[in-house]
Amino acid sequence: MPELSVDAEHLRTSVVIPVKDDAPLLARCLEALAAQTVPPDEVIVVDNGSTDDSAAMALAAGARVIPCPVPGIPAAASAGYDAARGALVLRLDADCVPAPTWVAEVRDAFSSAEQVAAFTGRAHFTDGPRALRAPLALLYLGTYAAMTGVALGHLPLFGSNLAFRRSAWDQVKGDVHREDAEVHDDLDLAFHLGDAFTIARLPGSSMGMSMRPLTQGAFGRRVRRGFRSVMMHWPEDFPPRRWRRVVARRRLVARHRRATLVRTSARIAA
C-alpha cells in the first residue's frame, strides 16, 4: 500500500493557482488568500503565457511566479505542483474567492485524517443572476460529481477547491497527462490519485467562484474534455474493472487500519 508522508512539517501549505490573462480576478483571489486566518506558507502563481499583467501583479502581491510555456491547464497545474515546497498542496483557480478559513480548514482536515491523500470541496457562484446562483451551482457540481463518480468509483476532484499531500503527488506525477491541453486536469488527477489513495470530501466552507464555466462556450469545452479524460483511461479503467480495484484497495485500507488499532490498543494495555 503506498505510503503517505506525515513528517513533522506535514501541515506546511503551498497554494497553486494556474493563470492566463486573468489579472483582475487573480488580484481578488490573492487578496482573499492574504486575509486567511491561517496564512499559507507560500502562494504559487503559474503563468501560462499571459499577455496581460497577471505575472507582475502576482509578484507585487508577494506570490511566487512560475512560468509555464507549455499551453493548457494540465501543464500549468502540474508545474505548480512540482514547484510546491509544502507538504500540503492546495489548488484553486484565479476566479475563486476562498473563505477566510479555507487554509485552516484544509490543515485541520489533513491533521485529523492521516489516511486521506486528497480532499475535494464545495463551491458556489459569486456572480451571474442572483436567483440562479444556488440552483445552477447545485446542478453544475452535482452533475459533475454524479457522472465522474460512475467512471471513477469514488469521489472526483474539483479543481477550484482541492488539496492533496505532496507525497501522494510525487507518486503519480509521472502518470498524469500534463502535456495534453484537452485533458480535464482535475479529473485526470482523480483517476491516478484515486487508484492508489483515499479521496475525501473537505468539510467546512464553500469556495466562491465565477459562473463563467457555464458561459461563452466554456461548458461544452469542459464536457468534451471530461469525456476525453475518461476515454483515454480505458480499457484499464473501464468502470467494472476499476470498481473492482477500488473496492479491493478499500478493503486493504480497512484491514490495515484495524491492524493498526489492534497494535495501538495492545501497546496501551501493556
RODOGU-616659 format. One line per field, with one value per atom (N, C-alpha, C): residue number from 1; x, y, z. Coordinates in steps of 0.1 Angstrom, whole numbers, padded with zeros to 4 digits, m for minus. Layout:
N
koltor = c(NUM; ...)
u = c(X; ...)
v = c(Y; ...)
w = c(Z; ...)
This chain:
270
koltor = c(1; 1; 1; 2; 2; 2; 3; 3; 3; 4; 4; 4; 5; 5; 5; 6; 6; 6; 7; 7; 7; 8; 8; 8; 9; 9; 9; 10; 10; 10; 11; 11; 11; 12; 12; 12; 13; 13; 13; 14; 14; 14; 15; 15; 15; 16; 16; 16; 17; 17; 17; 18; 18; 18; 19; 19; 19; 20; 20; 20; 21; 21; 21; 22; 22; 22; 23; 23; 23; 24; 24; 24; 25; 25; 25; 26; 26; 26; 27; 27; 27; 28; 28; 28; 29; 29; 29; 30; 30; 30; 31; 31; 31; 32; 32; 32; 33; 33; 33; 34; 34; 34; 35; 35; 35; 36; 36; 36; 37; 37; 37; 38; 38; 38; 39; 39; 39; 40; 40; 40; 41; 41; 41; 42; 42; 42; 43; 43; 43; 44; 44; 44; 45; 45; 45; 46; 46; 46; 47; 47; 47; 48; 48; 48; 49; 49; 49; 50; 50; 50; 51; 51; 51; 52; 52; 52; 53; 53; 53; 54; 54; 54; 55; 55; 55; 56; 56; 56; 57; 57; 57; 58; 58; 58; 59; 59; 59; 60; 60; 60; 61; 61; 61; 62; 62; 62; 63; 63; 63; 64; 64; 64; 65; 65; 65; 66; 66; 66; 67; 67; 67; 68; 68; 68; 69; 69; 69; 70; 70; 70; 71; 71; 71; 72; 72; 72; 73; 73; 73; 74; 74; 74; 75; 75; 75; 76; 76; 76; 77; 77; 77; 78; 78; 78; 79; 79; 79; 80; 80; 80; 81; 81; 81; 82; 82; 82; 83; 83; 83; 84; 84; 84; 85; 85; 85; 86; 86; 86; 87; 87; 87; 88; 88; 88; 89; 89; 89; 90; 90; 90; 91; 91; 91; 92; 92; 92; 93; 93; 93; 94; 94; 94; 95; 95; 95; 96; 96; 96; 97; 97; 97; 98; 98; 98; 99; 99; 99; 100; 100; 100; 101; 101; 101; 102; 102; 102; 103; 103; 103; 104; 104; 104; 105; 105; 105; 106; 106; 106; 107; 107; 107; 108; 108; 108; 109; 109; 109; 110; 110; 110; 111; 111; 111; 112; 112; 112; 113; 113; 113; 114; 114; 114; 115; 115; 115; 116; 116; 116; 117; 117; 117; 118; 118; 118; 119; 119; 119; 120; 120; 120; 121; 121; 121; 122; 122; 122; 123; 123; 123; 124; 124; 124; 125; 125; 125; 126; 126; 126; 127; 127; 127; 128; 128; 128; 129; 129; 129; 130; 130; 130; 131; 131; 131; 132; 132; 132; 133; 133; 133; 134; 134; 134; 135; 135; 135; 136; 136; 136; 137; 137; 137; 138; 138; 138; 139; 139; 139; 140; 140; 140; 141; 141; 141; 142; 142; 142; 143; 143; 143; 144; 144; 144; 145; 145; 145; 146; 146; 146; 147; 147; 147; 148; 148; 148; 149; 149; 149; 150; 150; 150; 151; 151; 151; 152; 152; 152; 153; 153; 153; 154; 154; 154; 155; 155; 155; 156; 156; 156; 157; 157; 157; 158; 158; 158; 159; 159; 159; 160; 160; 160; 161; 161; 161; 162; 162; 162; 163; 163; 163; 164; 164; 164; 165; 165; 165; 166; 166; 166; 167; 167; 167; 168; 168; 168; 169; 169; 169; 170; 170; 170; 171; 171; 171; 172; 172; 172; 173; 173; 173; 174; 174; 174; 175; 175; 175; 176; 176; 176; 177; 177; 177; 178; 178; 178; 179; 179; 179; 180; 180; 180; 181; 181; 181; 182; 182; 182; 183; 183; 183; 184; 184; 184; 185; 185; 185; 186; 186; 186; 187; 187; 187; 188; 188; 188; 189; 189; 189; 190; 190; 190; 191; 191; 191; 192; 192; 192; 193; 193; 193; 194; 194; 194; 195; 195; 195; 196; 196; 196; 197; 197; 197; 198; 198; 198; 199; 199; 199; 200; 200; 200; 201; 201; 201; 202; 202; 202; 203; 203; 203; 204; 204; 204; 205; 205; 205; 206; 206; 206; 207; 207; 207; 208; 208; 208; 209; 209; 209; 210; 210; 210; 211; 211; 211; 212; 212; 212; 213; 213; 213; 214; 214; 214; 215; 215; 215; 216; 216; 216; 217; 217; 217; 218; 218; 218; 219; 219; 219; 220; 220; 220; 221; 221; 221; 222; 222; 222; 223; 223; 223; 224; 224; 224; 225; 225; 225; 226; 226; 226; 227; 227; 227; 228; 228; 228; 229; 229; 229; 230; 230; 230; 231; 231; 231; 232; 232; 232; 233; 233; 233; 234; 234; 234; 235; 235; 235; 236; 236; 236; 237; 237; 237; 238; 238; 238; 239; 239; 239; 240; 240; 240; 241; 241; 241; 242; 242; 242; 243; 243; 243; 244; 244; 244; 245; 245; 245; 246; 246; 246; 247; 247; 247; 248; 248; 248; 249; 249; 249; 250; 250; 250; 251; 251; 251; 252; 252; 252; 253; 253; 253; 254; 254; 254; 255; 255; 255; 256; 256; 256; 257; 257; 257; 258; 258; 258; 259; 259; 259; 260; 260; 260; 261; 261; 261; 262; 262; 262; 263; 263; 263; 264; 264; 264; 265; 265; 265; 266; 266; 266; 267; 267; 267; 268; 268; 268; 269; 269; 269; 270; 270; 270)
u = c(0009; 0000; 0009; 0007; 0015; 0015; 0027; 0028; 0026; 0020; 0018; 0027; 0033; 0042; 0034; 0038; 0032; 0043; 0054; 0065; 0062; 0072; 0069; 0064; 0066; 0062; 0050; 0042; 0032; 0020; 0020; 0010; 0014; 0026; 0031; 0023; 0018; 0009; 0015; 0012; 0015; 0002; m0002; m0014; m0009; m0015; m0012; m0024; m0021; m0031; m0026; m0031; m0027; m0035; m0028; m0035; m0030; m0039; m0036; m0045; m0039; m0047; m0059; m0057; m0068; m0065; m0058; m0052; m0063; m0074; m0084; m0089; m0093; m0099; m0087; m0075; m0064; m0061; m0062; m0060; m0070; m0082; m0093; m0090; m0085; m0082; m0070; m0060; m0048; m0051; m0060; m0065; m0072; m0080; m0087; m0077; m0067; m0056; m0048; m0046; m0039; m0047; m0060; m0069; m0072; m0064; m0067; m0064; m0072; m0069; m0056; m0053; m0040; m0034; m0024; m0019; m0012; m0012; m0004; 0010; 0019; 0033; 0039; 0032; 0036; 0024; 0024; 0014; 0021; 0018; 0025; 0015; 0018; 0010; 0017; 0011; 0018; 0013; 0022; 0018; 0019; 0007; 0007; 0006; 0016; 0017; 0008; 0006; m0003; 0003; m0006; m0002; m0006; m0013; m0017; m0007; m0010; 0000; m0003; m0008; m0011; 0002; 0013; 0025; 0031; 0031; 0036; 0028; 0015; 0006; 0007; 0009; 0011; 0024; 0035; 0047; 0046; 0039; 0037; 0029; 0020; 0012; 0020; 0032; 0040; 0040; 0033; 0033; 0046; 0048; 0060; 0054; 0060; 0055; 0064; 0057; 0064; 0060; 0068; 0064; 0062; 0051; 0049; 0046; 0056; 0054; 0045; 0044; 0035; 0021; 0013; m0001; m0010; m0020; m0030; m0030; m0041; m0042; m0035; m0036; m0029; m0014; m0007; 0007; 0009; 0001; 0003; 0001; m0010; m0012; m0001; 0003; 0014; 0027; 0030; 0042; 0041; 0030; 0028; 0029; 0024; 0025; 0040; 0047; 0061; 0069; 0066; 0073; 0070; 0059; 0054; 0064; 0066; 0076; 0068; 0055; 0048; 0044; 0041; 0037; 0022; 0015; 0001; 0000; m0006; m0007; m0022; m0025; m0039; m0041; m0052; m0054; m0067; m0066; m0078; m0075; m0086; m0084; m0084; m0080; m0078; m0092; m0103; m0116; m0122; m0115; m0120; m0118; m0127; m0126; m0128; m0117; m0118; m0123; m0130; m0134; m0121; m0122; m0110; m0105; m0113; m0109; m0105; m0104; m0101; m0088; m0077; m0064; m0065; m0071; m0072; m0080; m0091; m0099; m0092; m0084; m0077; m0066; m0059; m0049; m0056; m0067; m0074; m0079; m0084; m0089; m0078; m0066; m0055; m0049; m0049; m0044; m0052; m0065; m0074; m0077; m0071; m0073; m0060; m0051; m0038; m0038; m0049; m0050; m0056; m0060; m0066; m0055; m0054; m0044; m0049; m0062; m0067; m0081; m0084; m0097; m0103; m0116; m0122; m0134; m0136; m0146; m0157; m0166; m0178; m0175; m0185; m0183; m0197; m0196; m0208; m0204; m0214; m0211; m0212; m0203; m0203; m0208; m0211; m0216; m0227; m0232; m0244; m0257; m0268; m0281; m0282; m0285; m0285; m0295; m0306; m0316; m0312; m0303; m0299; m0286; m0279; m0266; m0266; m0275; m0276; m0280; m0291; m0296; m0286; m0280; m0270; m0258; m0253; m0241; m0244; m0256; m0260; m0261; m0267; m0268; m0254; m0246; m0233; m0224; m0223; m0214; m0220; m0233; m0239; m0238; m0240; m0239; m0224; m0215; m0201; m0197; m0202; m0199; m0205; m0218; m0225; m0219; m0216; m0211; m0197; m0188; m0175; m0173; m0182; m0182; m0184; m0193; m0195; m0183; m0176; m0164; m0152; m0152; m0141; m0143; m0155; m0158; m0156; m0154; m0151; m0153; m0151; m0153; m0143; m0148; m0139; m0132; m0122; m0116; m0122; m0124; m0129; m0118; m0113; m0101; m0101; m0113; m0114; m0114; m0114; m0113; m0108; m0095; m0090; m0076; m0072; m0059; m0055; m0042; m0036; m0022; m0018; m0005; 0006; 0016; 0027; 0033; 0034; 0039; 0031; 0017; 0009; 0011; 0013; 0016; 0029; 0039; 0052; 0050; 0040; 0039; 0030; 0024; 0015; 0019; 0028; 0031; 0037; 0043; 0048; 0037; 0025; 0014; 0003; 0002; m0008; m0005; m0015; m0014; m0012; 0000; 0002; 0004; 0008; 0011; m0001; m0012; m0024; m0033; m0034; m0042; m0057; m0061; m0075; m0080; m0071; m0075; m0081; m0091; m0097; m0088; m0080; m0068; m0072; m0082; m0086; m0092; m0099; m0105; m0094; m0084; m0073; m0065; m0063; m0056; m0064; m0077; m0086; m0084; m0083; m0081; m0068; m0057; m0045; m0044; m0048; m0047; m0057; m0069; m0079; m0077; m0068; m0064; m0056; m0048; m0039; m0042; m0050; m0052; m0066; m0069; m0083; m0085; m0096; m0101; m0113; m0114; m0125; m0130; m0142; m0149; m0144; m0140; m0135; m0146; m0146; m0156; m0154; m0164; m0162; m0168; m0163; m0169; m0168; m0177; m0178; m0169; m0163; m0154; m0162; m0160; m0166; m0159; m0167; m0161; m0170; m0165; m0172; m0181; m0192; m0201; m0197; m0185; m0181; m0179; m0177; m0177; m0189; m0200; m0213; m0215; m0206; m0208; m0198; m0200; m0191; m0185; m0193; m0188; m0180; m0177; m0168; m0174; m0187; m0194; m0192; m0194; m0193; m0178; m0169; m0155; m0151; m0157; m0154; m0160; m0172; m0178; m0169; m0165; m0156; m0144; m0138; m0125; m0128; m0139; m0143; m0144; m0152; m0153; m0139; m0131; m0118; m0110; m0111; m0103; m0107; m0120; m0125; m0120; m0123; m0120; m0105; m0096; m0082; m0077; m0085; m0080; m0086; m0094; m0099; m0088; m0088; m0096; m0092; m0080; m0075; m0085; m0091; m0100; m0115; m0118; m0132; m0139; m0151; m0157; m0157; m0163; m0163; m0149; m0139; m0125; m0120; m0122; m0117; m0124; m0137; m0145; m0140; m0136; m0130; m0117; m0109; m0096; m0099; m0108; m0111; m0117; m0126; m0131; m0120; m0112; m0101; m0091; m0089; m0080; m0087; m0099; m0107; m0106; m0108; m0107; m0093; m0083; m0069; m0067; m0072; m0070; m0077; m0089; m0097; m0090; m0084; m0076; m0064; m0057; m0045; m0049; m0060; m0065; m0068; m0075; m0079; m0066; m0057; m0044; m0037; m0037; m0030; m0037; m0051; m0058; m0055; m0054; m0051; m0038; m0028; m0014; m0013; m0021; m0021; m0027; m0038; m0045; m0036; m0029; m0020; m0009; m0004; 0007; 0002; m0010; m0016; m0019; m0024; m0027; m0014; m0003; 0009; 0015)
v = c(m0012; 0000; 0012; 0022; 0034; 0041; 0047; 0054; 0069; 0076; 0090; 0096; 0108; 0115; 0122; 0119; 0126; 0130; 0137; 0141; 0153; 0159; 0170; 0182; 0184; 0196; 0192; 0183; 0178; 0187; 0199; 0208; 0221; 0221; 0233; 0233; 0245; 0246; 0254; 0249; 0256; 0257; 0270; 0272; 0274; 0267; 0267; 0273; 0283; 0290; 0291; 0283; 0284; 0297; 0304; 0317; 0320; 0325; 0331; 0342; 0354; 0367; 0368; 0368; 0369; 0378; 0389; 0398; 0403; 0409; 0414; 0404; 0392; 0382; 0375; 0374; 0369; 0379; 0392; 0401; 0399; 0397; 0394; 0381; 0371; 0358; 0360; 0367; 0368; 0377; 0386; 0394; 0385; 0376; 0366; 0357; 0353; 0344; 0352; 0365; 0373; 0375; 0373; 0375; 0362; 0351; 0339; 0339; 0333; 0332; 0325; 0315; 0308; 0310; 0318; 0321; 0309; 0307; 0296; 0299; 0289; 0291; 0297; 0294; 0300; 0300; 0310; 0310; 0310; 0300; 0299; 0302; 0312; 0315; 0310; 0302; 0296; 0304; 0311; 0320; 0312; 0309; 0300; 0309; 0318; 0326; 0338; 0344; 0356; 0368; 0375; 0387; 0400; 0398; 0410; 0410; 0418; 0419; 0410; 0398; 0388; 0385; 0382; 0378; 0389; 0401; 0413; 0416; 0415; 0417; 0407; 0394; 0383; 0386; 0389; 0392; 0404; 0414; 0425; 0422; 0412; 0407; 0397; 0394; 0385; 0371; 0367; 0353; 0350; 0337; 0331; 0328; 0334; 0332; 0322; 0311; 0301; 0302; 0304; 0304; 0290; 0288; 0275; 0278; 0276; 0278; 0268; 0256; 0246; 0250; 0252; 0256; 0246; 0251; 0243; 0242; 0240; 0239; 0227; 0215; 0204; 0207; 0213; 0216; 0226; 0237; 0247; 0242; 0235; 0230; 0221; 0212; 0202; 0209; 0220; 0228; 0234; 0239; 0244; 0233; 0222; 0211; 0207; 0206; 0202; 0212; 0225; 0235; 0237; 0231; 0234; 0228; 0236; 0233; 0227; 0230; 0225; 0210; 0204; 0190; 0189; 0200; 0200; 0210; 0205; 0214; 0217; 0230; 0234; 0240; 0237; 0242; 0250; 0261; 0268; 0276; 0282; 0289; 0304; 0312; 0326; 0333; 0327; 0333; 0329; 0323; 0318; 0328; 0328; 0336; 0327; 0323; 0314; 0321; 0314; 0319; 0321; 0330; 0333; 0321; 0311; 0299; 0287; 0290; 0278; 0271; 0278; 0271; 0264; 0271; 0264; 0252; 0252; 0240; 0229; 0232; 0222; 0215; 0224; 0218; 0209; 0214; 0206; 0193; 0193; 0181; 0170; 0175; 0165; 0161; 0170; 0166; 0155; 0156; 0146; 0133; 0133; 0121; 0118; 0111; 0109; 0098; 0091; 0081; 0087; 0099; 0106; 0113; 0111; 0117; 0130; 0131; 0143; 0146; 0159; 0164; 0172; 0171; 0180; 0187; 0200; 0208; 0213; 0220; 0225; 0239; 0244; 0257; 0264; 0277; 0284; 0296; 0301; 0311; 0325; 0334; 0347; 0358; 0354; 0364; 0357; 0364; 0360; 0363; 0360; 0363; 0357; 0366; 0361; 0349; 0350; 0339; 0326; 0326; 0314; 0308; 0315; 0311; 0297; 0296; 0284; 0272; 0273; 0261; 0257; 0267; 0264; 0257; 0262; 0256; 0242; 0239; 0226; 0217; 0222; 0214; 0211; 0221; 0220; 0210; 0213; 0204; 0191; 0190; 0177; 0168; 0174; 0166; 0161; 0170; 0166; 0155; 0156; 0145; 0132; 0133; 0120; 0113; 0121; 0115; 0109; 0117; 0113; 0102; 0103; 0093; 0079; 0078; 0065; 0060; 0069; 0065; 0061; 0069; 0067; 0056; 0055; 0046; 0052; 0065; 0072; 0087; 0095; 0110; 0115; 0125; 0131; 0143; 0149; 0161; 0173; 0184; 0196; 0207; 0211; 0219; 0232; 0238; 0251; 0250; 0238; 0236; 0222; 0220; 0207; 0209; 0198; 0198; 0183; 0182; 0168; 0168; 0157; 0156; 0156; 0163; 0163; 0149; 0141; 0128; 0119; 0122; 0114; 0119; 0132; 0138; 0132; 0131; 0125; 0111; 0104; 0090; 0089; 0100; 0099; 0109; 0118; 0129; 0124; 0112; 0107; 0101; 0099; 0093; 0102; 0114; 0124; 0128; 0132; 0136; 0152; 0156; 0170; 0178; 0172; 0179; 0179; 0174; 0173; 0184; 0195; 0207; 0204; 0193; 0190; 0180; 0177; 0169; 0177; 0172; 0178; 0174; 0184; 0181; 0175; 0180; 0175; 0162; 0159; 0145; 0135; 0139; 0131; 0128; 0138; 0136; 0127; 0128; 0119; 0104; 0102; 0088; 0082; 0090; 0085; 0085; 0096; 0096; 0085; 0085; 0076; 0061; 0058; 0044; 0039; 0047; 0043; 0048; 0059; 0066; 0069; 0074; 0078; 0093; 0096; 0109; 0111; 0122; 0125; 0139; 0141; 0154; 0164; 0176; 0186; 0192; 0191; 0198; 0213; 0220; 0234; 0243; 0254; 0265; 0261; 0268; 0266; 0276; 0272; 0281; 0290; 0303; 0312; 0311; 0311; 0310; 0318; 0321; 0328; 0318; 0323; 0315; 0313; 0318; 0317; 0303; 0293; 0279; 0275; 0283; 0280; 0289; 0298; 0308; 0307; 0314; 0316; 0303; 0293; 0280; 0272; 0277; 0270; 0257; 0256; 0244; 0232; 0235; 0225; 0220; 0229; 0226; 0217; 0220; 0211; 0198; 0197; 0184; 0175; 0181; 0174; 0169; 0178; 0174; 0163; 0163; 0153; 0139; 0139; 0126; 0121; 0130; 0127; 0121; 0127; 0122; 0109; 0106; 0093; 0082; 0085; 0075; 0072; 0082; 0079; 0070; 0067; 0058; 0044; 0042; 0029; 0022; 0008; m0001; m0004; 0001; m0002; 0002; 0014; 0020; 0019; 0009; 0007; 0004; 0011; 0011; m0002; m0013; m0025; m0030; m0028; m0032; m0023; m0010; 0000; m0002; m0004; m0006; m0017; m0028; m0040; m0036; m0028; m0024; m0014; m0005; 0004; m0003; m0012; m0020; m0028; m0034; m0042; m0033; m0021; m0012; m0007; m0004; 0000; m0011; m0024; m0035; m0036; m0034; m0034; m0023; m0011; 0000; m0002; m0008; m0011; m0021; m0032; m0042; m0036; m0027; m0020; m0012; m0005; 0004; m0004; m0015; m0024; m0029; m0034; m0039; m0028; m0016; m0005; m0002; m0003; m0001; m0012; m0024; m0035; m0033; m0030; m0028; m0017; m0006; 0006; 0002; m0005; m0009; m0018; m0027; m0037; m0029; m0019; m0011; m0003; 0002; 0010; 0000; m0012; m0022; m0026; m0027; m0032; m0021)
w = c(0000; 0000; 0000; m0009; m0010; 0004; 0007; 0020; 0017; 0028; 0028; 0038; 0034; 0043; 0054; 0067; 0078; 0088; 0082; 0090; 0098; 0105; 0114; 0108; 0095; 0088; 0078; 0082; 0072; 0071; 0078; 0076; 0069; 0064; 0056; 0043; 0039; 0028; 0016; 0004; m0008; m0016; m0019; m0027; m0042; m0051; m0065; m0073; m0081; m0090; m0104; m0113; m0127; m0133; m0141; m0147; m0161; m0168; m0182; m0184; m0185; m0188; m0179; m0166; m0157; m0145; m0148; m0137; m0127; m0132; m0122; m0112; m0118; m0109; m0100; m0106; m0098; m0086; m0088; m0078; m0066; m0070; m0060; m0052; m0059; m0053; m0043; m0048; m0039; m0027; m0028; m0016; m0006; m0011; m0002; 0005; m0002; 0004; 0014; 0012; 0021; 0034; 0034; 0045; 0053; 0050; 0056; 0071; 0079; 0094; 0097; 0089; 0089; 0075; 0074; 0060; 0055; 0041; 0035; 0036; 0036; 0037; 0024; 0013; 0000; m0009; m0018; m0029; m0042; m0051; m0063; m0074; m0083; m0094; m0107; m0114; m0126; m0138; m0144; m0156; m0168; m0174; m0186; m0199; m0200; m0213; m0213; m0202; m0201; m0209; m0215; m0223; m0215; m0204; m0195; m0184; m0173; m0162; m0151; m0154; m0143; m0135; m0142; m0135; m0127; m0132; m0125; m0113; m0114; m0103; m0092; m0096; m0087; m0079; m0086; m0079; m0069; m0073; m0064; m0052; m0053; m0042; m0033; m0037; m0028; m0032; m0043; m0048; m0055; m0055; m0062; m0076; m0087; m0100; m0108; m0113; m0121; m0135; m0145; m0159; m0164; m0172; m0179; m0193; m0202; m0216; m0224; m0218; m0224; m0222; m0233; m0231; m0225; m0217; m0212; m0197; m0191; m0176; m0170; m0177; m0171; m0169; m0179; m0178; m0167; m0167; m0157; m0143; m0141; m0127; m0123; m0132; m0128; m0125; m0132; m0130; m0116; m0112; m0098; m0088; m0090; m0080; m0079; m0090; m0090; m0081; m0083; m0076; m0062; m0057; m0043; m0033; m0023; m0012; 0000; 0001; 0012; 0011; 0023; 0023; 0019; 0020; 0015; 0004; m0007; m0019; m0021; m0021; m0022; m0036; m0042; m0056; m0057; m0063; m0067; m0080; m0086; m0098; m0096; m0106; m0105; m0102; m0107; m0105; m0091; m0082; m0070; m0059; m0049; m0037; m0025; m0019; m0007; 0005; 0014; 0027; 0035; 0045; 0053; 0060; 0062; 0070; 0061; 0048; 0039; 0042; 0043; 0046; 0059; 0069; 0082; 0082; 0074; 0073; 0066; 0056; 0049; 0058; 0066; 0075; 0086; 0091; 0101; 0096; 0083; 0077; 0076; 0071; 0069; 0082; 0092; 0105; 0112; 0109; 0116; 0108; 0096; 0087; 0080; 0087; 0081; 0070; 0069; 0058; 0045; 0045; 0033; 0026; 0013; 0004; m0002; m0004; m0011; m0006; m0005; m0002; m0013; m0016; m0026; m0019; m0022; m0015; m0024; m0017; m0024; m0030; m0037; m0043; m0046; m0047; m0050; m0060; m0067; m0077; m0070; m0074; m0068; m0078; m0090; m0100; m0107; m0118; m0125; m0118; m0124; m0118; m0104; m0094; m0080; m0078; m0084; m0081; m0087; m0097; m0103; m0098; m0089; m0085; m0077; m0068; m0060; m0068; m0075; m0083; m0094; m0101; m0111; m0106; m0094; m0088; m0084; m0079; m0075; m0087; m0098; m0110; m0116; m0117; m0123; m0116; m0103; m0095; m0092; m0090; m0088; m0100; m0112; m0124; m0126; m0124; m0125; m0115; m0103; m0093; m0097; m0101; m0104; m0116; m0127; m0139; m0138; m0131; m0130; m0119; m0109; m0098; m0104; m0114; m0120; m0127; m0134; m0141; m0131; m0120; m0111; m0101; m0096; m0085; m0071; m0071; m0059; m0061; m0051; m0053; m0064; m0072; m0081; m0074; m0081; m0076; m0083; m0076; m0082; m0082; m0093; m0094; m0088; m0085; m0079; m0064; m0058; m0044; m0041; m0041; m0038; m0031; m0024; m0017; m0016; m0017; m0016; m0010; m0005; 0001; m0010; m0008; m0018; m0020; m0010; m0011; m0020; m0021; m0030; m0044; m0046; m0059; m0065; m0056; m0061; m0066; m0062; m0066; m0079; m0083; m0095; m0106; m0103; m0112; m0126; m0126; m0139; m0147; m0142; m0149; m0154; m0148; m0153; m0167; m0174; m0188; m0189; m0184; m0182; m0195; m0206; m0218; m0228; m0224; m0233; m0228; m0235; m0232; m0232; m0238; m0239; m0229; m0219; m0207; m0196; m0190; m0178; m0167; m0162; m0154; m0140; m0134; m0120; m0121; m0132; m0134; m0137; m0145; m0148; m0135; m0126; m0114; m0105; m0105; m0097; m0101; m0114; m0119; m0112; m0112; m0107; m0092; m0085; m0071; m0065; m0070; m0065; m0067; m0076; m0079; m0067; m0060; m0050; m0036; m0035; m0023; m0020; m0008; m0005; m0007; m0014; m0016; m0008; 0000; 0009; 0006; 0011; 0010; 0020; 0016; 0025; 0033; 0047; 0054; 0055; 0059; 0061; 0050; 0048; 0039; 0025; 0017; 0003; m0004; m0016; m0023; m0033; m0032; m0042; m0055; m0066; m0079; m0089; m0101; m0111; m0118; m0124; m0131; m0146; m0149; m0163; m0169; m0161; m0167; m0174; m0171; m0178; m0190; m0193; m0203; m0214; m0225; m0236; m0242; m0242; m0248; m0238; m0226; m0217; m0212; m0210; m0205; m0215; m0228; m0238; m0239; m0238; m0238; m0226; m0214; m0203; m0204; m0210; m0212; m0221; m0232; m0242; m0235; m0227; m0220; m0210; m0204; m0194; m0201; m0212; m0219; m0224; m0229; m0234; m0223; m0211; m0200; m0195; m0196; m0192; m0202; m0215; m0225; m0226; m0224; m0225; m0215; m0204; m0194; m0196; m0206; m0210; m0218; m0218; m0211; m0197; m0193; m0179; m0169; m0171; m0161; m0165; m0174; m0177; m0164; m0162; m0148; m0141; m0146; m0138; m0133; m0142; m0138; m0128; m0130; m0120; m0106; m0107; m0094; m0086; m0093; m0085; m0078; m0085; m0079; m0067; m0069; m0058; m0046; m0048; m0037; m0030; m0038; m0032; m0024; m0029; m0021; m0008; m0009; 0003; 0014; 0010; 0019; 0025; 0017; 0022; 0032; 0029; 0038; 0051; 0050; 0062; 0071; 0065; 0072; 0079; 0071; 0077; 0089; 0088; 0098; 0111; 0109; 0120; 0127; 0119; 0124; 0132; 0127; 0134; 0148; 0148; 0160; 0170; 0166; 0175; 0181; 0172; 0178; 0188; 0185; 0194; 0207; 0206; 0218; 0227; 0220; 0227; 0234; 0228; 0234; 0246; 0245; 0256; 0268; 0265; 0275; 0282; 0275; 0281; 0290)
